[in-house]
Amino acid sequence: RASSPHLLLLSLASAALLLNTATTSAAAPTINLSNLLGSSTSIPAYERILSQPVFQVTTPWGSPYMLFEKYKDEEKVLEMESGNSGNDEDMDKFSRVQQKDDMQDTRPISLYFMDEHDARALADEMKQMKHMKDSDLRITCSSLGKAVRSASKLGRGLPTGQGIDDKTGKLLTMDDGGSLRHKVVPSKRELFYATRCAGRERVGCFGDSPNEDADLLLQPQDVIEANKMQARRASKKNTARRVQKARQLEKEGLVESPEDRLRREYAHMEGQVGLPVFYSEGLMKKPPALRRIFQGAKSAWASSSLTPLYFSYEDLLNDWSTMRERSNNKNKIPEKPQVEVFNMFDVVTSIDKDQWRAERRSELVREQKGLVGKIPILHNLINTGKKSAPKKSGLEKVVFVPASLGIQAKERISAAGSMKTRLRPMRAWGKNA
């Protein structure tokens, strides 16, 4: 009984400390120490790409300049696929600025560039216009995670800062500036390298040869888009032909070639453009230093080594050369690696699905334990039945390596600064009040 006041004071002090900690953590950004002893692969998929910078053409205050794209041809392709010439549901999937036949149908978009040079090329092209000659165009840096989340809002687009209509209480339409579509533009440099890698079909390179795809990417943007539009129109017939060929080979007992299998599995990418990330077997990210000390180097490499996917082909070659120079078996490692290219969006969505399955399995196990499963300590101590470890896909070890050129551009833009600040006008005071 004598110690109860002390316990009460101790509990109040603990509660105050927890409240203070929660308030501090809510105000200040949290520090991620998961890679100190553990692994960075516990981070959600869309947060692993936050270190990769993207670039926008903006005003000095960071507002992106909007472009207008045509989409009349896309509507025709959609009508051909659906088999209807005047279906309102299909037409409603696209925004319209003008319904008149004599006006050109366009919609506003905002672009995130993976390469700073592509963003500066657009800024230089915009400065050649008469009404943009004296405009102060800036290249603003952001994260790829923000770009992906903004670009994932398709259909009606992502809401802008426009206010809600006072009369209807609804958000303004896309044509009235209530929402805006965002798109991520891959680097032409990395797409050029992707044409020479295995798995180029994953990023939309369906040419007869790698040289044909590489030559196309050296052409101006309007030539590339015209070629892609033609490929999109022919994609449906090509897909049916590939499926029929695969079934015929299966009946004859023959094996489909890896290239034909990739073209059939990634038929949806024909006429489209993916965001390439590069991988080479043999390149691994070493586990944290503390884990190597406590767990042992051999065990740590076996359990905690990570698989890097590079946003830059040149960075992969540089790391391969560095690994080869530091290796004791230098003669057994080839000078040039075998590089395979993947679509970043496919990798990120696959990681997200794997993490959801693992979380769902743990929820089902806790539900089977009932009340015990709701208490973390008892849940970890009590085992119910035999644990069947799920088969690992390898995606749990994937980490993304940002492009070094993008990092340098980000640091250069940050060092230069905006030169202008968004300040509110000062209120009149004194004699001027």
N, C-alpha and C positions, 0 to 999 in steps of 0.2 A: 504493500500500500504506500510506503514511503517513496518508492521509486516511480509511482505512477505519474506525479507531476513532471518528473524529469523525462519520462517517456512521452508525455504530452508535448512538452517543449521541443523534444527531439523530432517528433512527428511534424509539428508546426514548422520547425526550421527546415526539415526535409521538403515539405510541401512548398515552402517559400522558395527554396533553392530550385526545385523542379519548375515552378512557375517562372522564376527568373530565367532559367535556362531555356524554357520554351519561348519566352518573349524575345530573348536575345537571338535564338535560332530563327525565329520568324522574321526578325528585322534584318539580320545579316545573312549573307549567302552561306550555305552549308559547305563544309570542307569534306571532300570525298577521300577517305583514307582506306578504301576497299582494296587498293593495290599494294598496300604496305606489307601485309602478310597474306592476303587473299588474292583474288583475281579480278581483273576489270571486266570479265565476261559476265558478271552478275548485273551489270548495268543494263537497263532496257535497250532494245535495239536502236531506237531512234535517238538515244543519247550518245551512242558511240560515234556518231558522225558529227558531233558538235565542234570538233577541233578542225574540221575542214572549212576554210573560208570560201565564201562566194561573193560576187561583186555585182553592184547595180549602178546604173546611170541615174543620178538623183540631182535634186536641187541642193544648194548649200545647207538646207535644213533637214536633208535626209529623205525627202519625199520622192518616190521613184517617178520617172517620166513614163507615161503610158504610150504604148504603141497600138496600132490598129491592124488586126489580121483579118484576112478574108476567110470565109468558111462556107461559101456557096458550094464549092466542090465537095467538101466534106459531107454536106447534106445530100448531095447526089449519091455519094457512095453509100450513105446510110439507107437511102431509099432503095437502092439496088439490093442491098443485103436483106432488107426487110420484105422486099417484094411489093411495096406499096408506093404509089406515086404521090399521094396526098394525105398521108396519115398525120393527123394533128399531134399525136403523142410523140412521134419521132421528131417533128418539127419543133416541139416545145422544149426539146433537150438543148437547143441552141438559143442564144439571145439574138434579138433582132434590133438593129438601130433604125432601119427604115424598112417598111413593108412594100414600098413602091418598086415597080419593075425597073424604072429608070435610075434608081439609086443603088449604090453598091453596098451589099450587106457586109458589115464589119463588126468587130467587137473589141473593146479595149483589153489589153493584157499588160502585165508587168513581168520583166525578165530578170532572172537570177543567173549570172554567168559563172561557170566553174573556173574560167580562165580570165585573168585580168586583161590580157591583150584583146580578147574578144569584146569585153566591155568597153575598152578604150576605142576600139575600131567603130563600135556603134556610136560612141560620143563624137568621134571625129566626123562621122557621116551626118549626124544630126546638126553639127555646127556649120555644115555646108549649106543648110537651108537659110533662106533670107531672114525669116522671123526668129531664127535661133542663133544668128551670128553673134549677137551680143549677150547671149544667155550664159550664165555661170554654171556650167555643167560639172558635176563632181562624180568621182568614182567612190562609192561607199561600200565598205566591207561589212559582211554579216556572216552568220554561221549557216552551214548546210542544213542543220536541223531545223532552223527557222524556215528556210526555203522549202524543205520537203513538207513541213506542216502547212505552209501557206499554199503550196501547189497541190496538196491532196484534197483541198476543198474545191472539187469540180462542180459541174452543174451550174448553180447560180453564183459560184465564186465565193471569195472570202469577204465578209463585210468590211467596209471602209469606215472612216470616221464621220460619215454623214449621219445627221440626226434622223430620228424616226419621224415619219409623217404625223403631224399633229391631228389631222382630220381622220385618218384611217387607223393610226396606231401601228402601222406596219413599216417594215424596212423598205427603203426605196429600191427599185429594180436595178439591174445591172446597167441598163441604158441610161438611167437617171443618176448614176454614180453611187448607188447604194452598196454595190459589191464589185469586186474586181478579181479577175482570174490571174493567177501567177503560174509561171512556167520556169523550169530549171533547164538551162542550156548547157549541154556538155561541151567540153573543150575539143576544138577541132584538132589540136595537137595530139591529144590522147586517143581520139577516134582514129586518127591516122595510124598510130601505133597499134591500135586494137585490130586493124584489118590484117596485120601480119601475125596475129596470135591465134592459137587454137581456141575454138569456141567463139569465133567472131560473129556467128549467127545470133548469139545472145544479145548483142547490141545493135542488131538490125543490118548487118553486112551480109547480104544475100547475093553478092556478085558471083559470076562464074569463076573468078580467081581473086586472090588477095590484091593483085596489082590493079584489077578493075575497080575495086572498092577504094583503094588508096588514091587512084587517079580522080575518082569522083569527088573525094573530100578536098582535093586541091582546087576545085572549081569554085566560082563565086556562089554566094548563098542562094541566089534565085535559081541557078542551074541545079544545085543539090535538091532544093525543094521540089522542082519540077520532076526530077527523077524519082524522088520518094513518093510523090503523088501518083505517078504512073505505076509504081510498084504496089501501092495500096489498092489501086483499082484491080490489079491482076492477082492479088494475094488469095482471094477466095478460090479462083480456078486452080492456082498452084497448090493450095492446101488439099483440095479434093484429089488432085493428081498424085500427090505424095502419099496420101492415105491409101489410095487404090494400089499404088506400087508396093507399099509395105505389106498389104494384105496378100498380094500376089506372091511376094517373096516368102511369106509365112506358109502359104499353101504348098509351095515348091520345096520347102524345107531349107531355104537359103537364109543367110544372115544379112541383115541390113547394115550398110556401111555406117561408120560413126558420123560422117558428114551428113548423110541423108537422114539419120535419126535426129540429129540436132536441128536440121531444117524443118523436120516434121513437128518436133516438140516445141520449137520456138517460131511456129508459123505466124503467131500473132505479132511478132516483131518485124515482119516483112513490110517495108515501107515506113517503119518507125525508127526512132533513134534512142538507144539506151545510154546509160551513164556507166562507162567502163571502170572496173577495178581489176587489178592485175595480181596474179598469184603464180608462184613458182614452187614446185615441190622441193623441199630441202631447206627453204628459208623459214626459220622459226624465231619468235621473240623469246629471249631467255626469261626465266621466271625471276621474281624479285630477289634481291640480295639476301634479305633476312630469311626468306623461305629456303634458299640454298644453304644457309648456315645451319638452321635448325633441322631441316628435313634431310639434308644431304643433297649433294649436287646431282647424283644419278637419279634419285627418287624424285627430286624437284623437277628435273627435265622431263621425266616420264609422265608426271601428273599435272604440271603447271605450265608447260610450254604452250605458247600461243601461236596461232596461224595468222600472219599479217596479210591483209589485202591492201594493195597500194593504189592510191588515186593517180600516181604518176609512174609511167613506165620507166622513165629515166632514173627515178629514185630506186626502183627495184634493181636495175642494173648496177647502180652504185653500191647498194647494200650487198648484192651478190659478189661484186669484186672485193669488197671489204672482208666479207666472210671467207672468201677463197684465199686472200692474202694472210689472214690470221689462222687459217686451218693448218694442222700438222700434216694432213694428207692432201696437200695442195695438188699433187699430180692426179689424184683420183677425181677431182671436181672439175667439170668442164668449164671453159672460159665463158661461154655464153649459156645462160639457163634456158630451159624450155618453159615459156611463159604461156599461161592460159588466162583468158579474159572472161569476166563474169559481169552481169548487169547488177549494179548496186541495189536497185529497187527489189530485184528478186532475192538477193541475199538478206536485205533488211527485213522484208516480209517473212522470209523463211525463219529467221532468228526469232521474230516476234511470235510466230506460230509455235515454235518449239518451246519458248518460255511460257506461253499460255498453257500448253499441254502439261508441262512440268508443274505449274501452279495448280492446275485443275486436279492432277493426280494427288498432290499433297492435300488439297481440300477434301477429296473423297476419303483419304485415309483418316483425316481428323473427324469427319462425319461418322465413320465406322466406330471410332472410339467413344463417341458420345460426349459426355461431360468432360472426360479426361482429355479429349482432343482439344478442348478450348483453353487448357492451361499449358503454356509452352513447355514448362519444365517437366511436367508429368508426360506430356506428349512425346518428348524426346527420350524419356527413360523407359516407357512402356512400349513394347513391341507386340503387335498383334499379327500372328501368323508369320509366314515366310515372306521376306522382302525380295521381290523380283526386280532387279535393277533394270530400268528401261535401256534399250539399245541407244547408244549415243550416235548422233549424226555427224559430229565434227563441227557443227556450227557453234557449239558452246565455247570453242576456243578461238573464234574469229575476232580479230581486232582490225580497225581501219587505220591506215597510216596516211596522214594528210600530205598533200603535195608541197614540196619544199619551196617551189616558186610561189605558190599561193601564200605560204607563211611569210615569205620575204615581202610580198606585196602588201600583206596586212600590216606588217611592222612599218613599212614605208608610209602607208596611208595614215596610220596612227601617229607617227612622228610628225607628219606634216600638219595634221589637225584639220578642223573644218574652217578655220579663219573667221567664222561667224557664229554667233550664239543667238539662240531664240530667247530674247528678253521681252518682257512686257513693257509697254510704254509707261514712263514714270508719271505719276499723278501730280497735277499742278499743286504747288504749295507756296506759302509766303505771299508776296505781292501779286503773283500770277494766279492765285487761287480765286 
